[in-house]
Amino acid sequence: MRKLQAWRLAARPATLPASVGPVATGWGAAIGDDEFRALPALAALLGALLLQVGANFANDLFDFRRGADTRERLGPPRAAQLGLLSERELVGGMAVAFGAAFLVGLYLVYEGGWPIVAIGLGGILAAVTYTGGPWPYGYRALGDLFVFLFFGPAAVVGTYWVQAREAPPLIWWVSLPVGALVTAILVVNNLRDRETDRTAGKVTLAVVLGDRGTRAWYTVLVLGAYGVLLAVWGLRLAGPEVFVPLLAAPVFVRPLLAVWSGAEGRALNPVLRDTARGAGVFGLLFGIGLALG
């Protein structure tokens, strides 16, 4: 039981709404366009979850190796940091998760063709090199950009593509707010760890922007996501159904107030949790709205 709990800790189930939300949005868009196909849709969800679990294993391992996860860590505990899983075990976990994602990807490539090859292999490579490899981009202030691209356009458009084999302008637009909110999860994480990351030589965008700049960036991402809804409606790409995600707005009130009030350290852990929940709920509601439309 202790070993199973260790693997659950390393998989970080609380972060998985970040994968579910974008796929749900892609599902809803496909349903609304009469393009929904159950098997490719479910495979897209499974592949996204496996990629994120593999990425979580990789981050647990490589942050520990590079000295970013120490006893002074302010965030939720990590399996390698606590000695609950060995480095060898985490490498094995990565191999299983990414191997399973690769197998799911083979079916998705059959359904979606060469664009899915680029998304799938790019996703695995991005998951490993975020904190691993000779040039970890998460240590060079590029994490926000790649999280936005892979949890926004890649996930939403990719989910739609494997069902419809096309990507109309609307699907690109709706991927933007979804990617922005998932990126906001990372921003809270990096805001909390800004000082310990700087000490460990981990240069995140939060380290570059500083405290006030990072809080402003979080605000831009959350409020900007809702601004995109107005743009989509104003451009007549969708009807009133595009505003269904407004029902998720109350979830973001508490984290926004905490960020604006200067919460720091472990006080940001609930903000991280609420932002992840909000991103997942936003994606689900967006999918429902698009399906109705």
N, C-alpha and C positions, 0 to 999 in steps of 0.2 A: 504493500500500500504506500509506503514512503517513497518508493521509486516511482510509482505512478503519479503521486503528487508532485514529485520533482519534474517529471515530464510535462505535467499540466502547467506548472509554474513557468517552465521554459517556453511552452507554446503560447502563453499569454492570451488566454481566451477572451479577456476583456477588450483586446485590441481587434478582434475579428469583425466587429461591425464595420470596420474600415473597408473590409473586402465585400461584405454583404451589400452595403448601400449602393456602391457603383453598379454591381451586377443587377440588383433589383431595379435600378433606373433603366438599364438596358433592356431588361425583361419588359417593363411597362411600355417603353417606346415601341418594342416589337409587337406587343399585344395591340396597342393603339393603331398600328399600321397593318394589322392582320398578318403579321410575319412570324408570330410566335411558334417555335418548335421546341417541344419539351426536352428531348434528349440533348441537343446542343446547348440549350439554356441551362440545364442542370450540370452539364459538363463544364460550362464556363464558371459556374459557382464553385464547383469542386476544385477546379484548377486554381481559381483565385485564392481559395482557402488554403490549399496545399502550399502555394507559393508564399503566402504570408507566414504560415507556420514555419516553413523552411527558413525564411528571412529572420524570424524571431530566434530560431536556434542559432543562426549565423551571428546575429548581433550579440547574443548572450556569450558566445564563444570568443569572437574577435575583440569585443570591447574589454573582456576580461584579459585577453592576451596583451592588449595594448595599454593596460593599466587605467582604462577609463572607468571601470567598475571596481571600486575599493570599498573598504569599510565605511568610508565617508559618504557613500552613495545615498542620495536623498529620495530616489524613486523606489518603486516596488522592488523587492529583492530579486536577484538573478540566481539561476541554478549553479552556474560555474563559480560565481562570486562566493556563494555559501558552501561550495564543495559538495553539493548534492548530486551533481553529474560531472563526470570527468570530461576532459577535452575530447578524448577518444569517443565517448558516448555521444557527445554533441555532434561530432563529425558524422557518426553513424546516423543520427537523427536527421541531419541535413540531407544525407544521401537518400534516405528513405522518402523524405518529404519531396525533395526535388525529383527523385526518380519516379515517384507516383505522379507528380505534376507533369513530367515529361510524357508518361504513358497516356494520361488524359489529353495532353496536347496533341498526340498523334491523331486521336479521333477528331479533335477540333481542327487540325490542319486538313483532314479529309473533308470536313464540312466547310471550312472557310478559306482554304488555299494559302498562298504564300504570305498574306498579311499576318496570319496567325503564327506562322513560323517566326516572323520578326518580333511579334509581341511576346510569344512564349519564351524564346531563347533570350530575348532582351530582358524579360522579367527575371529569369533565373540569374543571368549575369548581374543585373542590378541588385538583386537580393544579396548576392555573395559579396560583391565589391562595395556595398554601402559602408561596411566597416572592415572588410577583409581584402586580401590581395596587396600588391605593392603600392597601389595608389587608391586608397579608400576615399571615395568622393564625399562620404558623410563627414570626413575630417577636413574637408576643404570647402565648406559652406555651400555645397551643391545638393545637400539632402532635400531641401524644400522643393527645388526644381524637379528632381527625379520622382519624388513622392507625388507631386501634382500630376506629372505626365503619366505615370503608371496607374495611379488610382483614379485619375480623371479620364482623359481621352482614351488611353489604352484599354482600361477596364470597361468603360461604358460603351465606347464605339466598338471594341472587340466583341463584347457580348451581343450587341445588335448585329454585327457583321456575320457571325457564325450562323445566325438564323435567317438573315435577309440577303446576304452577299452584296450589300450596298451600304452606304453611309450618307444619308441625306443631311443637309445643313443643320436641321434641328438637333440631330443626335450629337453633333459636335458642340453645339451651344449648350445643351443640357449637361454635357460632361464637365463643363467649366466650374459650376458651383459645387458639384460633387467633389471634384479634385481639390478645390479650395478648402473645403471643410475638413477633408482628410489631412491636408497639409497643416491645418490649424492644430491638429492633434500633435504633430511633430513639433510645432512651434512652442506649445506649452511644455512639452518634454524638454526641449532645449533651453527654454527660459529658466526652468527649474534647475537645470544642471549647468548653467552658464559658467559659474565660477569653477566648479570641479572639472568641467571640460577644458577650460582655459589652462588650468594647472596641469592636466594630462596631455596638453598639446593637441586637443581635439578642437579644431576651428569650425564651429557651426555658424550658421547665419546669425544666430542669437549672439554669439561672441562678437561677430563683426558689427551688428547693429547696436549692441549695448542694451541695457535694461529698458529704457524708454522706447527705443526704436523697435524692439521685439514686441512690446505690448501694443504699439501702434500697428505693427505688421499683423498680429493676431486679429485686431479689430478690423483691419482692411479685409482680411480673408473671410471672416464671418459675415460682416455686413455686405461685403462685395458679392458674396454668394446670393444673397437676396436681391441685390441690385441686378444681377444677371437675369433673374426671373422677370423683372420689369422690362429689361431689354428684349427678351424673347417675346413677351407679349406685345411690346411696342412695335417690333418688327413684323408682327402678325405671323410669326412662325408657329404659334400655338394660341389657343383660346384661354379662357379663365382657369382651365384645369391646371395651368402652369403654376398657379398660386396655392395649390394644395400643400406644398411644403411649408407654407406659412404656419401650419399647425405645429411644426417643430420648433418655431421661434421661441416659445417659452423655455425650452430646454437650454437655450443659450443665454438666458438672462443671468442666471447665477454665475456661470463661468466668466461672462463679460464683466460683471460687477467685481468679481474677485481680481481679474486682471487689471481693471482700471483702478482698484483700490490699493494696488501694490502688493498683493499676496506674493509670497516667495517661499522658496524651500519646500518642505513637505506640505505646506498649505496649498500647493499647486497640484498635488496628487488628485484631490477630488475634482479639480478643474479639468485635468487630463481625462478622468473617467467620464465626466459629464460631456466633454467635447466629443469623445469617441461615441457616446450614446447618441448625441445630437446628430453627428454625421451619419450614423446608421439609420436613425429615424427619418432624417431628411431624405436619404436615398430611397427608403421604402415608400414614403409618402409621394415622392416625385414619381416613382414607378406607378403608384396607384393613380395619380393624376393623369399621367401620360396614357395609361391604359384606358381610363375613362374617356379621355379626349379622342 
